[in-house]
Amino acid sequence: MSLATQLTFQMKNERGALATLCSELAKVAVNITGIQVPDEPGRASIRIVATPVDTAKKILEKMGYQYREEAVLTAHLPDRPGALGKLTRKLTEKGIDILYCYATIERGTDRAMVVMGVSDPRAASEFVK
């Protein structure tokens, strides 16, 4: 488990907006390791975990996006039944609320990377190993 910086911002939900964002980040070698794009009409709240984060912030600013930074818990879990359940039970037992969660399978591995917004990211990263 570790902490990562997530950037959250509002994007107009229109054709090509996500493609433009991803292309601008790629131009400066920003790697998006996690992204959540909801199906919302009008404007959508986008969450990204990207490296290097300082470069990603500069691109968002250049594109006119106001973003919010927050610490999120990242977990690299085995890709098997019960792995996410074990993690979420540990968080619950320690009194840490899960606010949201999104995940992806890591390329070339048998693990999933899970990004979680939790009520106390620092505490969660300390005890969940």
CNS distance restraints for C-alpha pairs under 8 A (distance, minus, plus):
assign (resid   1 and name CA) (resid  73 and name CA) 6.86 0.50 0.50
assign (resid   1 and name CA) (resid  74 and name CA) 5.69 0.50 0.50
assign (resid   1 and name CA) (resid  75 and name CA) 4.63 0.50 0.50
assign (resid   1 and name CA) (resid  76 and name CA) 6.85 0.50 0.50
assign (resid   1 and name CA) (resid 125 and name CA) 5.73 0.50 0.50
assign (resid   1 and name CA) (resid 128 and name CA) 6.43 0.50 0.50
assign (resid   1 and name CA) (resid 129 and name CA) 5.75 0.50 0.50
assign (resid   2 and name CA) (resid  73 and name CA) 5.87 0.50 0.50
assign (resid   2 and name CA) (resid  74 and name CA) 5.36 0.50 0.50
assign (resid   2 and name CA) (resid  75 and name CA) 6.64 0.50 0.50
assign (resid   2 and name CA) (resid 125 and name CA) 5.60 0.50 0.50
assign (resid   3 and name CA) (resid  71 and name CA) 6.21 0.50 0.50
assign (resid   3 and name CA) (resid  72 and name CA) 5.56 0.50 0.50
assign (resid   3 and name CA) (resid  73 and name CA) 4.79 0.50 0.50
assign (resid   3 and name CA) (resid  74 and name CA) 5.87 0.50 0.50
assign (resid   3 and name CA) (resid 121 and name CA) 7.15 0.50 0.50
assign (resid   3 and name CA) (resid 122 and name CA) 7.43 0.50 0.50
assign (resid   3 and name CA) (resid 125 and name CA) 6.58 0.50 0.50
assign (resid   4 and name CA) (resid  49 and name CA) 7.15 0.50 0.50
assign (resid   4 and name CA) (resid  71 and name CA) 5.68 0.50 0.50
assign (resid   4 and name CA) (resid  72 and name CA) 5.40 0.50 0.50
assign (resid   4 and name CA) (resid  73 and name CA) 6.40 0.50 0.50
assign (resid   4 and name CA) (resid  74 and name CA) 6.56 0.50 0.50
assign (resid   5 and name CA) (resid  49 and name CA) 6.32 0.50 0.50
assign (resid   5 and name CA) (resid  53 and name CA) 7.28 0.50 0.50
assign (resid   5 and name CA) (resid  69 and name CA) 6.41 0.50 0.50
assign (resid   5 and name CA) (resid  70 and name CA) 5.66 0.50 0.50
assign (resid   5 and name CA) (resid  71 and name CA) 4.84 0.50 0.50
assign (resid   5 and name CA) (resid  72 and name CA) 6.18 0.50 0.50
assign (resid   6 and name CA) (resid  47 and name CA) 6.55 0.50 0.50
assign (resid   6 and name CA) (resid  48 and name CA) 5.57 0.50 0.50
assign (resid   6 and name CA) (resid  49 and name CA) 4.75 0.50 0.50
assign (resid   6 and name CA) (resid  50 and name CA) 7.55 0.50 0.50
assign (resid   6 and name CA) (resid  69 and name CA) 5.69 0.50 0.50
assign (resid   6 and name CA) (resid  70 and name CA) 5.34 0.50 0.50
assign (resid   6 and name CA) (resid  71 and name CA) 6.19 0.50 0.50
assign (resid   6 and name CA) (resid  72 and name CA) 6.37 0.50 0.50
assign (resid   7 and name CA) (resid  47 and name CA) 5.72 0.50 0.50
assign (resid   7 and name CA) (resid  48 and name CA) 5.36 0.50 0.50
assign (resid   7 and name CA) (resid  49 and name CA) 6.48 0.50 0.50
assign (resid   7 and name CA) (resid  57 and name CA) 7.84 0.50 0.50
assign (resid   7 and name CA) (resid  67 and name CA) 6.03 0.50 0.50
assign (resid   7 and name CA) (resid  68 and name CA) 5.61 0.50 0.50
assign (resid   7 and name CA) (resid  69 and name CA) 4.83 0.50 0.50
assign (resid   7 and name CA) (resid  70 and name CA) 6.69 0.50 0.50
assign (resid   8 and name CA) (resid  45 and name CA) 6.69 0.50 0.50
assign (resid   8 and name CA) (resid  46 and name CA) 5.52 0.50 0.50
assign (resid   8 and name CA) (resid  47 and name CA) 4.49 0.50 0.50
assign (resid   8 and name CA) (resid  48 and name CA) 6.56 0.50 0.50
assign (resid   8 and name CA) (resid  67 and name CA) 5.32 0.50 0.50
assign (resid   8 and name CA) (resid  68 and name CA) 5.16 0.50 0.50
assign (resid   8 and name CA) (resid  69 and name CA) 6.56 0.50 0.50
assign (resid   9 and name CA) (resid  45 and name CA) 5.62 0.50 0.50
assign (resid   9 and name CA) (resid  46 and name CA) 5.42 0.50 0.50
assign (resid   9 and name CA) (resid  47 and name CA) 6.80 0.50 0.50
assign (resid   9 and name CA) (resid  65 and name CA) 6.58 0.50 0.50
assign (resid   9 and name CA) (resid  66 and name CA) 6.10 0.50 0.50
assign (resid   9 and name CA) (resid  67 and name CA) 4.52 0.50 0.50
assign (resid   9 and name CA) (resid  68 and name CA) 6.49 0.50 0.50
assign (resid  10 and name CA) (resid  43 and name CA) 6.18 0.50 0.50
assign (resid  10 and name CA) (resid  44 and name CA) 5.50 0.50 0.50
assign (resid  10 and name CA) (resid  45 and name CA) 4.59 0.50 0.50
assign (resid  10 and name CA) (resid  46 and name CA) 6.04 0.50 0.50
assign (resid  10 and name CA) (resid  65 and name CA) 7.21 0.50 0.50
assign (resid  10 and name CA) (resid  66 and name CA) 7.61 0.50 0.50
assign (resid  10 and name CA) (resid  67 and name CA) 7.68 0.50 0.50
assign (resid  11 and name CA) (resid  17 and name CA) 7.50 0.50 0.50
assign (resid  11 and name CA) (resid  43 and name CA) 5.43 0.50 0.50
assign (resid  11 and name CA) (resid  44 and name CA) 5.35 0.50 0.50
assign (resid  11 and name CA) (resid  45 and name CA) 6.46 0.50 0.50
assign (resid  11 and name CA) (resid  46 and name CA) 6.76 0.50 0.50
assign (resid  11 and name CA) (resid  65 and name CA) 7.70 0.50 0.50
assign (resid  12 and name CA) (resid  17 and name CA) 7.02 0.50 0.50
assign (resid  12 and name CA) (resid  42 and name CA) 6.03 0.50 0.50
assign (resid  12 and name CA) (resid  43 and name CA) 4.38 0.50 0.50
assign (resid  12 and name CA) (resid  44 and name CA) 6.32 0.50 0.50
assign (resid  13 and name CA) (resid  17 and name CA) 6.99 0.50 0.50
assign (resid  13 and name CA) (resid  40 and name CA) 7.23 0.50 0.50
assign (resid  13 and name CA) (resid  41 and name CA) 6.36 0.50 0.50
assign (resid  13 and name CA) (resid  42 and name CA) 5.32 0.50 0.50
assign (resid  13 and name CA) (resid  43 and name CA) 5.09 0.50 0.50
assign (resid  13 and name CA) (resid  44 and name CA) 5.95 0.50 0.50
assign (resid  14 and name CA) (resid  42 and name CA) 7.81 0.50 0.50
assign (resid  16 and name CA) (resid  20 and name CA) 6.05 0.50 0.50
assign (resid  17 and name CA) (resid  21 and name CA) 6.34 0.50 0.50
assign (resid  18 and name CA) (resid  22 and name CA) 6.12 0.50 0.50
assign (resid  19 and name CA) (resid  23 and name CA) 6.01 0.50 0.50
assign (resid  20 and name CA) (resid  24 and name CA) 6.16 0.50 0.50
assign (resid  21 and name CA) (resid  25 and name CA) 6.32 0.50 0.50
assign (resid  22 and name CA) (resid  26 and name CA) 6.09 0.50 0.50
assign (resid  23 and name CA) (resid  27 and name CA) 6.22 0.50 0.50
assign (resid  24 and name CA) (resid  28 and name CA) 7.13 0.50 0.50
assign (resid  24 and name CA) (resid  59 and name CA) 7.07 0.50 0.50
assign (resid  25 and name CA) (resid  29 and name CA) 6.47 0.50 0.50
assign (resid  25 and name CA) (resid  30 and name CA) 5.11 0.50 0.50
assign (resid  25 and name CA) (resid  31 and name CA) 7.47 0.50 0.50
assign (resid  25 and name CA) (resid  56 and name CA) 6.51 0.50 0.50
assign (resid  25 and name CA) (resid  59 and name CA) 6.66 0.50 0.50
assign (resid  26 and name CA) (resid  30 and name CA) 5.44 0.50 0.50
assign (resid  26 and name CA) (resid  31 and name CA) 7.01 0.50 0.50
assign (resid  28 and name CA) (resid  55 and name CA) 7.61 0.50 0.50
assign (resid  30 and name CA) (resid  50 and name CA) 6.47 0.50 0.50
assign (resid  30 and name CA) (resid  51 and name CA) 5.52 0.50 0.50
assign (resid  30 and name CA) (resid  52 and name CA) 5.95 0.50 0.50
assign (resid  30 and name CA) (resid  53 and name CA) 7.83 0.50 0.50
assign (resid  30 and name CA) (resid  55 and name CA) 6.90 0.50 0.50
assign (resid  30 and name CA) (resid  56 and name CA) 6.31 0.50 0.50
assign (resid  31 and name CA) (resid  50 and name CA) 5.42 0.50 0.50
assign (resid  31 and name CA) (resid  51 and name CA) 5.30 0.50 0.50
assign (resid  31 and name CA) (resid  52 and name CA) 7.29 0.50 0.50
assign (resid  32 and name CA) (resid  48 and name CA) 6.81 0.50 0.50
assign (resid  32 and name CA) (resid  49 and name CA) 5.99 0.50 0.50
assign (resid  32 and name CA) (resid  50 and name CA) 4.28 0.50 0.50
assign (resid  32 and name CA) (resid  51 and name CA) 6.64 0.50 0.50
assign (resid  33 and name CA) (resid  48 and name CA) 7.66 0.50 0.50
assign (resid  33 and name CA) (resid  49 and name CA) 5.64 0.50 0.50
assign (resid  33 and name CA) (resid  50 and name CA) 5.46 0.50 0.50
assign (resid  33 and name CA) (resid  51 and name CA) 7.47 0.50 0.50
assign (resid  34 and name CA) (resid  47 and name CA) 7.98 0.50 0.50
assign (resid  34 and name CA) (resid  48 and name CA) 5.56 0.50 0.50
assign (resid  34 and name CA) (resid  49 and name CA) 4.90 0.50 0.50
assign (resid  34 and name CA) (resid  50 and name CA) 6.88 0.50 0.50
assign (resid  34 and name CA) (resid 102 and name CA) 7.96 0.50 0.50
assign (resid  34 and name CA) (resid 103 and name CA) 7.27 0.50 0.50
assign (resid  34 and name CA) (resid 104 and name CA) 7.32 0.50 0.50
assign (resid  34 and name CA) (resid 115 and name CA) 7.32 0.50 0.50
assign (resid  35 and name CA) (resid  46 and name CA) 7.40 0.50 0.50
assign (resid  35 and name CA) (resid  47 and name CA) 5.58 0.50 0.50
assign (resid  35 and name CA) (resid  48 and name CA) 4.41 0.50 0.50
assign (resid  35 and name CA) (resid  49 and name CA) 6.39 0.50 0.50
assign (resid  35 and name CA) (resid 102 and name CA) 7.89 0.50 0.50
assign (resid  36 and name CA) (resid  46 and name CA) 5.89 0.50 0.50
assign (resid  36 and name CA) (resid  47 and name CA) 5.12 0.50 0.50
assign (resid  36 and name CA) (resid  48 and name CA) 6.54 0.50 0.50
assign (resid  36 and name CA) (resid 102 and name CA) 6.79 0.50 0.50
assign (resid  37 and name CA) (resid  44 and name CA) 7.16 0.50 0.50
assign (resid  37 and name CA) (resid  45 and name CA) 7.05 0.50 0.50
assign (resid  37 and name CA) (resid  46 and name CA) 5.19 0.50 0.50
assign (resid  37 and name CA) (resid  47 and name CA) 6.88 0.50 0.50
assign (resid  38 and name CA) (resid  44 and name CA) 6.40 0.50 0.50
assign (resid  38 and name CA) (resid  45 and name CA) 7.05 0.50 0.50
assign (resid  38 and name CA) (resid  46 and name CA) 7.22 0.50 0.50
assign (resid  39 and name CA) (resid  44 and name CA) 7.25 0.50 0.50
assign (resid  40 and name CA) (resid  44 and name CA) 5.39 0.50 0.50
assign (resid  49 and name CA) (resid  53 and name CA) 7.66 0.50 0.50
assign (resid  50 and name CA) (resid  56 and name CA) 6.71 0.50 0.50
assign (resid  51 and name CA) (resid  55 and name CA) 7.62 0.50 0.50
assign (resid  51 and name CA) (resid  56 and name CA) 7.11 0.50 0.50
assign (resid  52 and name CA) (resid  56 and name CA) 6.47 0.50 0.50
assign (resid  53 and name CA) (resid  57 and name CA) 6.17 0.50 0.50
assign (resid  54 and name CA) (resid  58 and name CA) 6.40 0.50 0.50
assign (resid  55 and name CA) (resid  59 and name CA) 6.39 0.50 0.50
assign (resid  56 and name CA) (resid  60 and name CA) 6.27 0.50 0.50
assign (resid  57 and name CA) (resid  61 and name CA) 6.17 0.50 0.50
assign (resid  57 and name CA) (resid  67 and name CA) 7.97 0.50 0.50
assign (resid  58 and name CA) (resid  62 and name CA) 6.07 0.50 0.50
assign (resid  59 and name CA) (resid  63 and name CA) 6.12 0.50 0.50
assign (resid  60 and name CA) (resid  64 and name CA) 6.30 0.50 0.50
assign (resid  60 and name CA) (resid  65 and name CA) 5.18 0.50 0.50
assign (resid  60 and name CA) (resid  66 and name CA) 7.30 0.50 0.50
assign (resid  60 and name CA) (resid  67 and name CA) 7.51 0.50 0.50
assign (resid  61 and name CA) (resid  65 and name CA) 5.46 0.50 0.50
assign (resid  61 and name CA) (resid  66 and name CA) 6.69 0.50 0.50
assign (resid  71 and name CA) (resid 117 and name CA) 7.78 0.50 0.50
assign (resid  71 and name CA) (resid 121 and name CA) 6.39 0.50 0.50
assign (resid  72 and name CA) (resid 115 and name CA) 6.61 0.50 0.50
assign (resid  72 and name CA) (resid 116 and name CA) 5.77 0.50 0.50
assign (resid  72 and name CA) (resid 117 and name CA) 5.17 0.50 0.50
assign (resid  72 and name CA) (resid 118 and name CA) 6.90 0.50 0.50
assign (resid  72 and name CA) (resid 121 and name CA) 5.91 0.50 0.50
assign (resid  73 and name CA) (resid 115 and name CA) 5.83 0.50 0.50
assign (resid  73 and name CA) (resid 116 and name CA) 5.20 0.50 0.50
assign (resid  73 and name CA) (resid 117 and name CA) 6.51 0.50 0.50
assign (resid  73 and name CA) (resid 118 and name CA) 7.15 0.50 0.50
assign (resid  73 and name CA) (resid 121 and name CA) 5.79 0.50 0.50
assign (resid  73 and name CA) (resid 124 and name CA) 7.26 0.50 0.50
assign (resid  73 and name CA) (resid 125 and name CA) 6.52 0.50 0.50
assign (resid  74 and name CA) (resid 113 and name CA) 6.76 0.50 0.50
assign (resid  74 and name CA) (resid 114 and name CA) 5.59 0.50 0.50
assign (resid  74 and name CA) (resid 115 and name CA) 4.66 0.50 0.50
assign (resid  74 and name CA) (resid 116 and name CA) 6.40 0.50 0.50
assign (resid  75 and name CA) (resid 112 and name CA) 7.97 0.50 0.50
assign (resid  75 and name CA) (resid 113 and name CA) 5.64 0.50 0.50
assign (resid  75 and name CA) (resid 114 and name CA) 5.19 0.50 0.50
assign (resid  75 and name CA) (resid 115 and name CA) 6.68 0.50 0.50
assign (resid  76 and name CA) (resid 111 and name CA) 6.17 0.50 0.50
assign (resid  76 and name CA) (resid 112 and name CA) 5.59 0.50 0.50
assign (resid  76 and name CA) (resid 113 and name CA) 4.56 0.50 0.50
assign (resid  76 and name CA) (resid 114 and name CA) 6.43 0.50 0.50
assign (resid  77 and name CA) (resid  83 and name CA) 6.25 0.50 0.50
assign (resid  77 and name CA) (resid  84 and name CA) 7.23 0.50 0.50
assign (resid  77 and name CA) (resid 111 and name CA) 5.26 0.50 0.50
assign (resid  77 and name CA) (resid 112 and name CA) 5.15 0.50 0.50
assign (resid  77 and name CA) (resid 113 and name CA) 6.31 0.50 0.50
assign (resid  77 and name CA) (resid 114 and name CA) 7.39 0.50 0.50
assign (resid  78 and name CA) (resid  83 and name CA) 6.37 0.50 0.50
assign (resid  78 and name CA) (resid 110 and name CA) 6.12 0.50 0.50
assign (resid  78 and name CA) (resid 111 and name CA) 4.29 0.50 0.50
assign (resid  78 and name CA) (resid 112 and name CA) 6.14 0.50 0.50
assign (resid  79 and name CA) (resid  83 and name CA) 7.30 0.50 0.50
assign (resid  79 and name CA) (resid 105 and name CA) 7.62 0.50 0.50
assign (resid  79 and name CA) (resid 110 and name CA) 5.47 0.50 0.50
assign (resid  79 and name CA) (resid 111 and name CA) 4.73 0.50 0.50
assign (resid  79 and name CA) (resid 112 and name CA) 5.66 0.50 0.50
assign (resid  82 and name CA) (resid  86 and name CA) 6.12 0.50 0.50
assign (resid  83 and name CA) (resid  87 and name CA) 6.59 0.50 0.50
assign (resid  84 and name CA) (resid  88 and name CA) 6.14 0.50 0.50
assign (resid  85 and name CA) (resid  89 and name CA) 6.03 0.50 0.50
assign (resid  86 and name CA) (resid  90 and name CA) 6.35 0.50 0.50
assign (resid  87 and name CA) (resid  91 and name CA) 6.41 0.50 0.50
assign (resid  87 and name CA) (resid 128 and name CA) 7.51 0.50 0.50
assign (resid  88 and name CA) (resid  92 and name CA) 6.14 0.50 0.50
assign (resid  88 and name CA) (resid  98 and name CA) 7.90 0.50 0.50
assign (resid  89 and name CA) (resid  93 and name CA) 6.04 0.50 0.50
assign (resid  90 and name CA) (resid  94 and name CA) 6.37 0.50 0.50
assign (resid  90 and name CA) (resid 128 and name CA) 7.13 0.50 0.50
assign (resid  91 and name CA) (resid  95 and name CA) 6.42 0.50 0.50
assign (resid  91 and name CA) (resid  96 and name CA) 5.17 0.50 0.50
assign (resid  91 and name CA) (resid  97 and name CA) 7.12 0.50 0.50
assign (resid  91 and name CA) (resid  98 and name CA) 7.79 0.50 0.50
assign (resid  91 and name CA) (resid 124 and name CA) 6.83 0.50 0.50
assign (resid  91 and name CA) (resid 128 and name CA) 7.63 0.50 0.50
assign (resid  92 and name CA) (resid  96 and name CA) 5.50 0.50 0.50
assign (resid  92 and name CA) (resid  97 and name CA) 6.57 0.50 0.50
assign (resid  96 and name CA) (resid 118 and name CA) 6.56 0.50 0.50
assign (resid  96 and name CA) (resid 119 and name CA) 5.73 0.50 0.50
assign (resid  96 and name CA) (resid 120 and name CA) 6.35 0.50 0.50
assign (resid  96 and name CA) (resid 124 and name CA) 7.19 0.50 0.50
assign (resid  97 and name CA) (resid 118 and name CA) 5.53 0.50 0.50
assign (resid  97 and name CA) (resid 119 and name CA) 5.19 0.50 0.50
assign (resid  97 and name CA) (resid 120 and name CA) 7.82 0.50 0.50
assign (resid  98 and name CA) (resid 116 and name CA) 6.84 0.50 0.50
assign (resid  98 and name CA) (resid 117 and name CA) 6.11 0.50 0.50
assign (resid  98 and name CA) (resid 118 and name CA) 4.57 0.50 0.50
assign (resid  98 and name CA) (resid 119 and name CA) 6.60 0.50 0.50
assign (resid  99 and name CA) (resid 116 and name CA) 7.31 0.50 0.50
assign (resid  99 and name CA) (resid 117 and name CA) 5.20 0.50 0.50
assign (resid  99 and name CA) (resid 118 and name CA) 5.34 0.50 0.50
assign (resid  99 and name CA) (resid 119 and name CA) 6.95 0.50 0.50
assign (resid 100 and name CA) (resid 116 and name CA) 5.80 0.50 0.50
assign (resid 100 and name CA) (resid 117 and name CA) 5.26 0.50 0.50
assign (resid 100 and name CA) (resid 118 and name CA) 7.33 0.50 0.50
assign (resid 101 and name CA) (resid 114 and name CA) 6.97 0.50 0.50
assign (resid 101 and name CA) (resid 115 and name CA) 5.65 0.50 0.50
assign (resid 101 and name CA) (resid 116 and name CA) 4.42 0.50 0.50
assign (resid 101 and name CA) (resid 117 and name CA) 6.35 0.50 0.50
assign (resid 102 and name CA) (resid 114 and name CA) 5.87 0.50 0.50
assign (resid 102 and name CA) (resid 115 and name CA) 5.42 0.50 0.50
assign (resid 102 and name CA) (resid 116 and name CA) 6.68 0.50 0.50
assign (resid 103 and name CA) (resid 112 and name CA) 6.74 0.50 0.50
assign (resid 103 and name CA) (resid 113 and name CA) 5.54 0.50 0.50
assign (resid 103 and name CA) (resid 114 and name CA) 4.23 0.50 0.50
assign (resid 103 and name CA) (resid 115 and name CA) 5.96 0.50 0.50
assign (resid 104 and name CA) (resid 112 and name CA) 5.58 0.50 0.50
assign (resid 104 and name CA) (resid 113 and name CA) 5.47 0.50 0.50
assign (resid 104 and name CA) (resid 114 and name CA) 6.64 0.50 0.50
assign (resid 105 and name CA) (resid 109 and name CA) 7.85 0.50 0.50
assign (resid 105 and name CA) (resid 110 and name CA) 7.62 0.50 0.50
assign (resid 105 and name CA) (resid 111 and name CA) 6.09 0.50 0.50
assign (resid 105 and name CA) (resid 112 and name CA) 4.17 0.50 0.50
assign (resid 105 and name CA) (resid 113 and name CA) 6.13 0.50 0.50
assign (resid 106 and name CA) (resid 110 and name CA) 7.19 0.50 0.50
assign (resid 106 and name CA) (resid 111 and name CA) 5.81 0.50 0.50
assign (resid 106 and name CA) (resid 112 and name CA) 5.42 0.50 0.50
assign (resid 106 and name CA) (resid 113 and name CA) 6.31 0.50 0.50
assign (resid 117 and name CA) (resid 121 and name CA) 7.44 0.50 0.50
assign (resid 118 and name CA) (resid 124 and name CA) 7.82 0.50 0.50
assign (resid 120 and name CA) (resid 124 and name CA) 6.20 0.50 0.50
assign (resid 121 and name CA) (resid 125 and name CA) 6.15 0.50 0.50
assign (resid 122 and name CA) (resid 126 and name CA) 6.37 0.50 0.50
assign (resid 123 and name CA) (resid 127 and name CA) 6.69 0.50 0.50
assign (resid 124 and name CA) (resid 128 and name CA) 5.89 0.50 0.50
assign (resid 125 and name CA) (resid 129 and name CA) 7.51 0.50 0.50
